[in-house]
Amino acid sequence: MISIEKVRFDKCCLCISLQFGAYVAAIWFAIWNFYIGGLVIKNKDKPRSVNAYEGSAGIIIGVFYISLGFAALCGIHGIYYKKAGEVKVLTKFAFISLLVYVLFSIIEIILLLNVVGYQKYCRSLNPKHPLYYEYCYPFARWGITFAVGVIFGGYLSIVLRSYSKKLKEQTPNVFVADMTAIMTNTS
């Protein structure tokens, strides 16, 4: 059985350098998290809309997403200067972003189906056509969006992790090298 921890790429999309792929992934995570954070904050007063969390919860969740966006910007800095530590932090934040996306997507569909009611939600999508709710399938639409988001986000997370490991292998461990030099000089 293949462990997800052992999955590693040498190139992004089979033909792009790993560093450029990591740039694209970091930029994507920055844009995505800033967008979702802004959307959640903007919709905090519309509890019956998708991507909306009421009141202060909306602000807290929105600020959390925006902070993930700033972490991605710091990761872009680390990719540019080839700093393994900053890229590793970005990799962890990208994975956290993906987990948060999965968690909030599941909460969203549960709320949509149980609290808001999918027929009310479907009517709100197109109020001029009262029978629209009869052929609106929010779970199918949610499921497709969810699957594409998880696959795409997971792939980009693996690209970032691969680049982080590559940088770690290329960066000498300065502490060990210094200690080795000290030990050989004292002997």
Legacy VTK file of the C-alpha trace (Angstrom):
# vtk DataFile Version 3.0
C-alpha trace
ASCII
DATASET POLYDATA
POINTS 187 float
0.000 0.000 0.000
1.326 3.435 -0.949
1.581 5.956 1.864
0.607 9.522 1.012
3.743 10.672 2.870
5.930 8.901 0.306
4.287 10.500 -2.739
6.743 12.942 -4.257
7.119 14.681 -7.595
10.234 15.692 -9.490
8.262 18.019 -11.783
4.942 19.800 -11.525
2.416 18.691 -14.151
5.108 16.359 -15.604
6.921 19.185 -17.423
7.246 22.273 -15.209
10.084 22.834 -12.759
9.163 22.115 -9.179
10.072 25.647 -8.072
7.716 27.228 -10.623
5.005 24.746 -9.654
5.499 25.714 -6.014
5.118 29.387 -7.001
1.851 28.600 -8.758
0.627 26.577 -5.774
1.533 29.317 -3.283
-0.106 31.997 -5.411
-3.207 29.824 -5.767
-3.428 29.263 -2.001
-2.979 33.001 -1.358
-5.708 33.992 -3.828
-8.038 31.204 -2.679
-7.740 31.998 1.030
-8.047 35.768 0.559
-11.131 35.216 -1.626
-12.841 32.774 0.755
-11.970 34.931 3.776
-13.451 38.003 2.126
-16.512 36.075 0.985
-17.194 34.717 4.465
-16.797 38.168 6.052
-18.979 39.778 3.365
-21.770 37.208 3.848
-21.691 37.189 7.672
-25.072 38.915 7.756
-26.708 36.443 5.339
-26.896 33.195 7.318
-29.033 31.462 4.694
-26.483 31.835 1.914
-23.723 29.413 1.089
-20.286 30.284 2.524
-21.952 32.318 5.266
-21.392 31.983 8.980
-23.452 34.240 11.188
-22.097 37.276 13.025
-18.811 37.017 14.879
-18.258 33.416 13.706
-18.150 34.769 10.144
-15.565 37.353 11.118
-13.402 34.816 12.977
-13.530 32.282 10.146
-12.906 34.999 7.559
-9.884 36.322 9.458
-8.591 32.741 9.779
-8.762 32.277 5.999
-7.125 35.658 5.403
-4.294 34.730 7.789
-3.759 31.556 5.722
-3.520 33.849 2.681
-0.773 35.880 4.367
1.040 32.648 5.259
0.968 31.781 1.555
2.510 35.171 0.739
5.306 34.440 3.223
5.747 31.083 1.502
6.174 32.849 -1.848
9.024 34.776 -0.221
10.548 31.481 0.940
10.248 29.939 -2.518
11.934 32.929 -4.130
14.870 32.923 -1.700
14.936 29.095 -1.492
14.446 29.002 2.271
13.505 25.463 3.235
12.006 26.470 6.597
9.589 29.003 5.122
8.529 26.596 2.383
7.934 23.885 4.996
5.716 26.282 6.956
3.825 27.074 3.742
3.403 23.342 3.118
1.866 22.885 6.563
-0.435 25.888 6.100
-1.513 24.602 2.677
-2.399 21.263 4.236
-4.283 23.014 7.058
-6.106 25.096 4.441
-7.133 21.902 2.654
-8.367 20.308 5.892
-10.318 23.452 6.785
-11.841 23.438 3.293
-12.960 19.828 3.758
-14.344 20.504 7.245
-16.242 23.652 6.272
-17.551 22.048 3.080
-19.037 19.187 5.080
-20.535 21.643 7.578
-21.905 23.660 4.661
-23.719 20.731 3.047
-25.109 19.578 6.402
-26.435 23.078 7.098
-27.720 23.423 3.563
-29.652 20.169 3.638
-30.869 20.294 7.245
-31.132 23.896 8.400
-31.615 26.034 5.324
-33.402 23.358 3.372
-32.296 22.650 -0.153
-35.619 23.716 -1.684
-35.356 27.182 -0.146
-31.757 27.348 -1.276
-32.690 26.351 -4.822
-35.506 28.893 -4.907
-33.056 31.578 -3.812
-30.820 30.728 -6.782
-33.520 31.587 -9.274
-36.545 33.288 -7.674
-38.202 34.096 -11.028
-38.799 30.399 -11.706
-40.757 28.877 -8.801
-40.340 25.311 -10.076
-36.547 25.593 -10.251
-36.190 23.720 -6.952
-37.634 20.575 -8.538
-34.527 20.026 -10.636
-31.934 21.655 -8.420
-29.502 19.109 -6.988
-27.312 20.972 -4.481
-25.612 17.809 -3.266
-24.458 16.899 -6.785
-23.202 20.417 -7.413
-21.561 20.511 -3.996
-20.057 17.050 -4.504
-18.457 17.927 -7.824
-17.062 21.199 -6.473
-15.853 19.436 -3.343
-14.129 16.623 -5.284
-12.395 19.009 -7.684
-11.298 21.233 -4.785
-9.863 18.323 -2.800
-8.075 16.798 -5.799
-6.634 20.140 -6.960
-5.722 21.306 -3.453
-4.230 17.920 -2.592
-2.103 17.924 -5.733
-0.813 21.421 -5.044
-0.056 20.452 -1.438
2.001 17.504 -2.679
3.870 19.805 -5.095
4.692 22.156 -2.209
5.776 19.264 -0.002
7.965 17.859 -2.792
9.652 21.220 -3.291
10.112 21.597 0.472
11.814 18.193 0.667
13.986 19.030 -2.338
15.114 22.266 -0.676
15.788 20.459 2.586
18.004 17.954 0.770
19.890 20.766 -0.977
20.380 22.851 2.167
23.304 21.639 4.268
22.701 21.257 7.966
24.904 24.094 9.209
24.752 23.032 12.859
25.948 19.489 12.108
28.676 20.803 9.793
29.871 23.260 12.464
29.836 20.598 15.181
31.780 18.201 12.936
34.407 20.884 12.321
34.677 21.608 16.034
35.006 17.917 16.891
37.724 17.306 14.291
39.699 20.376 15.431
39.670 19.385 19.112
40.819 15.826 18.523
LINES 1 188
187 0 1 2 3 4 5 6 7 8 9 10 11 12 13 14 15 16 17 18 19 20 21 22 23 24 25 26 27 28 29 30 31 32 33 34 35 36 37 38 39 40 41 42 43 44 45 46 47 48 49 50 51 52 53 54 55 56 57 58 59 60 61 62 63 64 65 66 67 68 69 70 71 72 73 74 75 76 77 78 79 80 81 82 83 84 85 86 87 88 89 90 91 92 93 94 95 96 97 98 99 100 101 102 103 104 105 106 107 108 109 110 111 112 113 114 115 116 117 118 119 120 121 122 123 124 125 126 127 128 129 130 131 132 133 134 135 136 137 138 139 140 141 142 143 144 145 146 147 148 149 150 151 152 153 154 155 156 157 158 159 160 161 162 163 164 165 166 167 168 169 170 171 172 173 174 175 176 177 178 179 180 181 182 183 184 185 186
